[in-house]
Amino acid sequence: MLKSESALLILVPEAEPLIGHLRARFDPSAADGMPPHITLLYPFIPPEKVDSRVLNRLAACFAPFEPIDYALSEVRRFPAATLYLKPEPDAPFRALTMAIWQKFPETPPYGGLWPDIVPHLSIGQFENEAELDRNAKEVAQEFAAKLPIRANARSAVLMDTTPGQWTVRKTFDLKTRLSEDRR
């Protein structure tokens, strides 16, 4: 039996029209209802252990952060496994991840598998480097004229999965900026 999981993410609906068909082909999480996203922290606390105290701590964690204007600027790859779009700037996403991890030290990013936090929007997961090489050229050519994808993160989400289906459990707004005429 597969276990339930949770993740904290920035959803990127602006990317769906351009990469949805690629994610459907190359990213198994897309078939499980995972929309285009930039991961802030995965895995997070198991869904059955997320209670109102955890949700309140998360809300307090996100509240001080400004919305993030960014662009998905280039196609990149992690060796032997993943093709992704790089957000610019990426520092605000790193700061969010570090803030969450500080409040929940028992949940290191990606289970502590990698020492560096690399914000990214996955396009595809591949079996091996040869498969990644074959598909990376096709994707890079397709995106040459379509990048950058401009986006704005105004909220983060907590998503839960029961085996086979990701769903949004809670949305956390980032701090709202004052408009020039309200200052």
C-alpha positions as a Markdown table, in Angstrom:
| # | Residue | x | y | z |
|---|---|---|---|---|
| 1 | Met | 0.0 | 0.0 | 0.0 |
| 2 | Leu | 1.3 | 3.4 | -0.9 |
| 3 | Lys | 1.5 | 6.0 | 1.8 |
| 4 | Ser | -0.2 | 9.4 | 1.9 |
| 5 | Glu | 2.1 | 12.5 | 1.6 |
| 6 | Ser | 2.0 | 16.2 | 1.7 |
| 7 | Ala | 3.9 | 19.0 | 0.0 |
| 8 | Leu | 4.2 | 22.8 | 0.2 |
| 9 | Leu | 4.2 | 24.4 | -3.2 |
| 10 | Ile | 3.8 | 27.5 | -5.3 |
| 11 | Leu | 1.4 | 26.7 | -8.1 |
| 12 | Val | 2.2 | 28.1 | -11.5 |
| 13 | Pro | -1.0 | 28.1 | -13.6 |
| 14 | Glu | 0.7 | 30.5 | -16.1 |
| 15 | Ala | 2.9 | 27.5 | -17.2 |
| 16 | Glu | 0.1 | 25.0 | -17.9 |
| 17 | Pro | -0.8 | 26.2 | -21.4 |
| 18 | Leu | 2.8 | 25.8 | -22.5 |
| 19 | Ile | 4.0 | 22.8 | -20.6 |
| 20 | Gly | 0.9 | 20.8 | -19.8 |
| 21 | His | 1.3 | 18.5 | -22.8 |
| 22 | Leu | 5.0 | 17.8 | -21.9 |
| 23 | Arg | 4.2 | 17.2 | -18.2 |
| 24 | Ala | 1.4 | 14.8 | -19.3 |
| 25 | Arg | 4.1 | 12.9 | -21.3 |
| 26 | Phe | 7.1 | 13.0 | -19.0 |
| 27 | Asp | 6.0 | 13.8 | -15.4 |
| 28 | Pro | 4.1 | 11.0 | -13.6 |
| 29 | Ser | 2.8 | 13.4 | -10.9 |
| 30 | Ala | 0.8 | 15.3 | -13.6 |
| 31 | Ala | -1.4 | 12.2 | -14.0 |
| 32 | Asp | -1.9 | 12.2 | -10.3 |
| 33 | Gly | -3.4 | 15.7 | -10.3 |
| 34 | Met | -0.2 | 17.6 | -9.5 |
| 35 | Pro | -0.4 | 20.9 | -11.3 |
| 36 | Pro | 2.7 | 22.8 | -12.5 |
| 37 | His | 4.5 | 24.1 | -9.4 |
| 38 | Ile | 7.7 | 25.1 | -7.7 |
| 39 | Thr | 8.2 | 23.0 | -4.6 |
| 40 | Leu | 8.9 | 24.8 | -1.4 |
| 41 | Leu | 9.1 | 21.7 | 0.9 |
| 42 | Tyr | 8.6 | 18.0 | 0.1 |
| 43 | Pro | 8.0 | 15.7 | 1.8 |
| 44 | Phe | 6.2 | 17.6 | 4.5 |
| 45 | Ile | 4.4 | 16.2 | 7.5 |
| 46 | Pro | 2.1 | 13.2 | 6.8 |
| 47 | Pro | -1.4 | 14.4 | 6.1 |
| 48 | Glu | -2.9 | 12.6 | 9.1 |
| 49 | Lys | -0.6 | 14.6 | 11.4 |
| 50 | Val | -1.4 | 18.0 | 10.0 |
| 51 | Asp | -3.7 | 19.6 | 12.5 |
| 52 | Ser | -4.9 | 23.2 | 13.2 |
| 53 | Arg | -1.6 | 24.0 | 15.1 |
| 54 | Val | 0.4 | 23.0 | 12.1 |
| 55 | Leu | -1.8 | 25.0 | 9.8 |
| 56 | Asn | -1.5 | 28.1 | 12.1 |
| 57 | Arg | 2.3 | 27.8 | 12.2 |
| 58 | Leu | 2.3 | 27.6 | 8.4 |
| 59 | Ala | 0.1 | 30.7 | 8.1 |
| 60 | Ala | 2.5 | 32.6 | 10.4 |
| 61 | Cys | 5.4 | 31.4 | 8.3 |
| 62 | Phe | 4.0 | 32.7 | 5.0 |
| 63 | Ala | 2.5 | 35.9 | 6.3 |
| 64 | Pro | 5.7 | 38.0 | 6.3 |
| 65 | Phe | 6.6 | 37.2 | 2.7 |
| 66 | Glu | 5.8 | 39.5 | -0.2 |
| 67 | Pro | 4.2 | 38.1 | -3.4 |
| 68 | Ile | 6.9 | 37.1 | -5.9 |
| 69 | Asp | 7.1 | 38.4 | -9.5 |
| 70 | Tyr | 9.3 | 36.0 | -11.4 |
| 71 | Ala | 9.9 | 34.5 | -14.8 |
| 72 | Leu | 10.6 | 30.9 | -15.8 |
| 73 | Ser | 13.6 | 31.8 | -17.8 |
| 74 | Glu | 15.4 | 28.7 | -19.1 |
| 75 | Val | 15.3 | 25.0 | -19.5 |
| 76 | Arg | 17.8 | 23.2 | -17.3 |
| 77 | Arg | 18.4 | 19.7 | -16.1 |
| 78 | Phe | 19.4 | 17.8 | -13.0 |
| 79 | Pro | 21.9 | 15.0 | -14.0 |
| 80 | Ala | 20.3 | 11.7 | -15.0 |
| 81 | Ala | 16.8 | 12.5 | -13.9 |
| 82 | Thr | 14.9 | 15.7 | -14.3 |
| 83 | Leu | 14.3 | 18.4 | -16.9 |
| 84 | Tyr | 13.0 | 21.7 | -15.4 |
| 85 | Leu | 12.4 | 25.4 | -15.8 |
| 86 | Lys | 14.4 | 27.8 | -13.7 |
| 87 | Pro | 12.6 | 30.7 | -11.9 |
| 88 | Glu | 14.3 | 34.1 | -11.9 |
| 89 | Pro | 14.8 | 35.4 | -9.3 |
| 90 | Asp | 15.1 | 32.2 | -7.3 |
| 91 | Ala | 16.2 | 33.7 | -3.9 |
| 92 | Pro | 12.6 | 34.4 | -2.7 |
| 93 | Phe | 11.7 | 30.7 | -3.2 |
| 94 | Arg | 14.9 | 29.6 | -1.3 |
| 95 | Ala | 13.9 | 32.0 | 1.5 |
| 96 | Leu | 10.5 | 30.5 | 1.8 |
| 97 | Thr | 11.9 | 27.0 | 1.9 |
| 98 | Met | 14.3 | 28.0 | 4.6 |
| 99 | Ala | 11.6 | 29.7 | 6.6 |
| 100 | Ile | 9.4 | 26.6 | 6.5 |
| 101 | Trp | 12.3 | 24.3 | 7.3 |
| 102 | Gln | 13.2 | 26.5 | 10.3 |
| 103 | Lys | 9.7 | 26.2 | 11.7 |
| 104 | Phe | 9.6 | 22.4 | 10.9 |
| 105 | Pro | 13.2 | 21.2 | 11.2 |
| 106 | Glu | 12.0 | 17.5 | 11.1 |
| 107 | Thr | 11.1 | 18.0 | 7.5 |
| 108 | Pro | 14.2 | 18.8 | 5.5 |
| 109 | Pro | 13.7 | 19.6 | 1.8 |
| 110 | Tyr | 13.5 | 16.5 | -0.3 |
| 111 | Gly | 14.1 | 14.4 | 2.8 |
| 112 | Gly | 17.6 | 15.7 | 3.1 |
| 113 | Leu | 18.8 | 14.0 | -0.1 |
| 114 | Trp | 20.4 | 17.0 | -1.7 |
| 115 | Pro | 22.5 | 19.7 | 0.1 |
| 116 | Asp | 21.4 | 22.6 | -2.1 |
| 117 | Ile | 18.0 | 24.0 | -2.6 |
| 118 | Val | 17.4 | 24.5 | -6.3 |
| 119 | Pro | 14.0 | 26.1 | -7.0 |
| 120 | His | 12.5 | 24.6 | -10.2 |
| 121 | Leu | 9.4 | 23.7 | -12.1 |
| 122 | Ser | 9.7 | 20.1 | -13.3 |
| 123 | Ile | 8.8 | 19.3 | -16.9 |
| 124 | Gly | 9.7 | 15.7 | -16.8 |
| 125 | Gln | 11.3 | 12.8 | -14.9 |
| 126 | Phe | 13.4 | 10.3 | -16.9 |
| 127 | Glu | 14.6 | 6.8 | -16.3 |
| 128 | Asn | 18.2 | 7.5 | -17.2 |
| 129 | Glu | 20.6 | 10.1 | -18.7 |
| 130 | Ala | 20.2 | 8.8 | -22.3 |
| 131 | Glu | 16.4 | 9.2 | -22.1 |
| 132 | Leu | 16.9 | 12.7 | -20.6 |
| 133 | Asp | 19.3 | 13.6 | -23.4 |
| 134 | Arg | 16.9 | 12.5 | -26.2 |
| 135 | Asn | 14.0 | 14.5 | -24.7 |
| 136 | Ala | 15.9 | 17.6 | -23.6 |
| 137 | Lys | 16.8 | 18.6 | -27.1 |
| 138 | Glu | 13.2 | 18.4 | -28.2 |
| 139 | Val | 11.9 | 20.4 | -25.2 |
| 140 | Ala | 14.7 | 23.0 | -25.5 |
| 141 | Gln | 13.8 | 23.6 | -29.2 |
| 142 | Glu | 10.1 | 23.9 | -28.4 |
| 143 | Phe | 10.7 | 26.4 | -25.7 |
| 144 | Ala | 13.3 | 28.6 | -27.5 |
| 145 | Ala | 10.7 | 31.2 | -28.6 |
| 146 | Lys | 8.3 | 30.7 | -25.7 |
| 147 | Leu | 10.4 | 31.7 | -22.7 |
| 148 | Pro | 10.3 | 33.5 | -20.4 |
| 149 | Ile | 7.0 | 32.6 | -18.8 |
| 150 | Arg | 6.1 | 35.5 | -16.5 |
| 151 | Ala | 4.3 | 34.6 | -13.3 |
| 152 | Asn | 3.3 | 36.0 | -9.9 |
| 153 | Ala | 3.1 | 34.0 | -6.7 |
| 154 | Arg | 0.5 | 35.4 | -4.3 |
| 155 | Ser | 0.0 | 32.3 | -2.3 |
| 156 | Ala | 1.5 | 28.9 | -1.4 |
| 157 | Val | -0.5 | 25.7 | -1.0 |
| 158 | Leu | -0.4 | 22.6 | 1.1 |
| 159 | Met | -1.3 | 19.6 | -1.1 |
| 160 | Asp | -2.0 | 16.1 | 0.2 |
| 161 | Thr | -2.1 | 12.9 | -1.7 |
| 162 | Thr | -3.8 | 9.7 | -1.1 |
| 163 | Pro | -2.3 | 7.1 | -3.4 |
| 164 | Gly | -2.9 | 8.3 | -6.9 |
| 165 | Gln | -4.4 | 11.8 | -6.4 |
| 166 | Trp | -3.0 | 15.1 | -5.2 |
| 167 | Thr | -5.5 | 17.7 | -3.9 |
| 168 | Val | -5.1 | 21.2 | -2.4 |
| 169 | Arg | -5.8 | 21.1 | 1.3 |
| 170 | Lys | -5.1 | 24.7 | 2.3 |
| 171 | Thr | -4.0 | 28.0 | 0.6 |
| 172 | Phe | -1.7 | 30.4 | 2.4 |
| 173 | Asp | -1.7 | 34.0 | 1.2 |
| 174 | Leu | 1.6 | 35.8 | 1.0 |
| 175 | Lys | 1.6 | 39.4 | 2.4 |
| 176 | Thr | -0.3 | 41.8 | 0.2 |
| 177 | Arg | 1.6 | 44.8 | -1.0 |
| 178 | Leu | 0.1 | 48.3 | -0.4 |
| 179 | Ser | -0.6 | 50.0 | -3.7 |
| 180 | Glu | 1.1 | 53.3 | -4.3 |
| 181 | Asp | -2.1 | 55.4 | -3.8 |
| 182 | Arg | -2.8 | 53.7 | -0.4 |
| 183 | Arg | 0.5 | 54.6 | 1.2 |
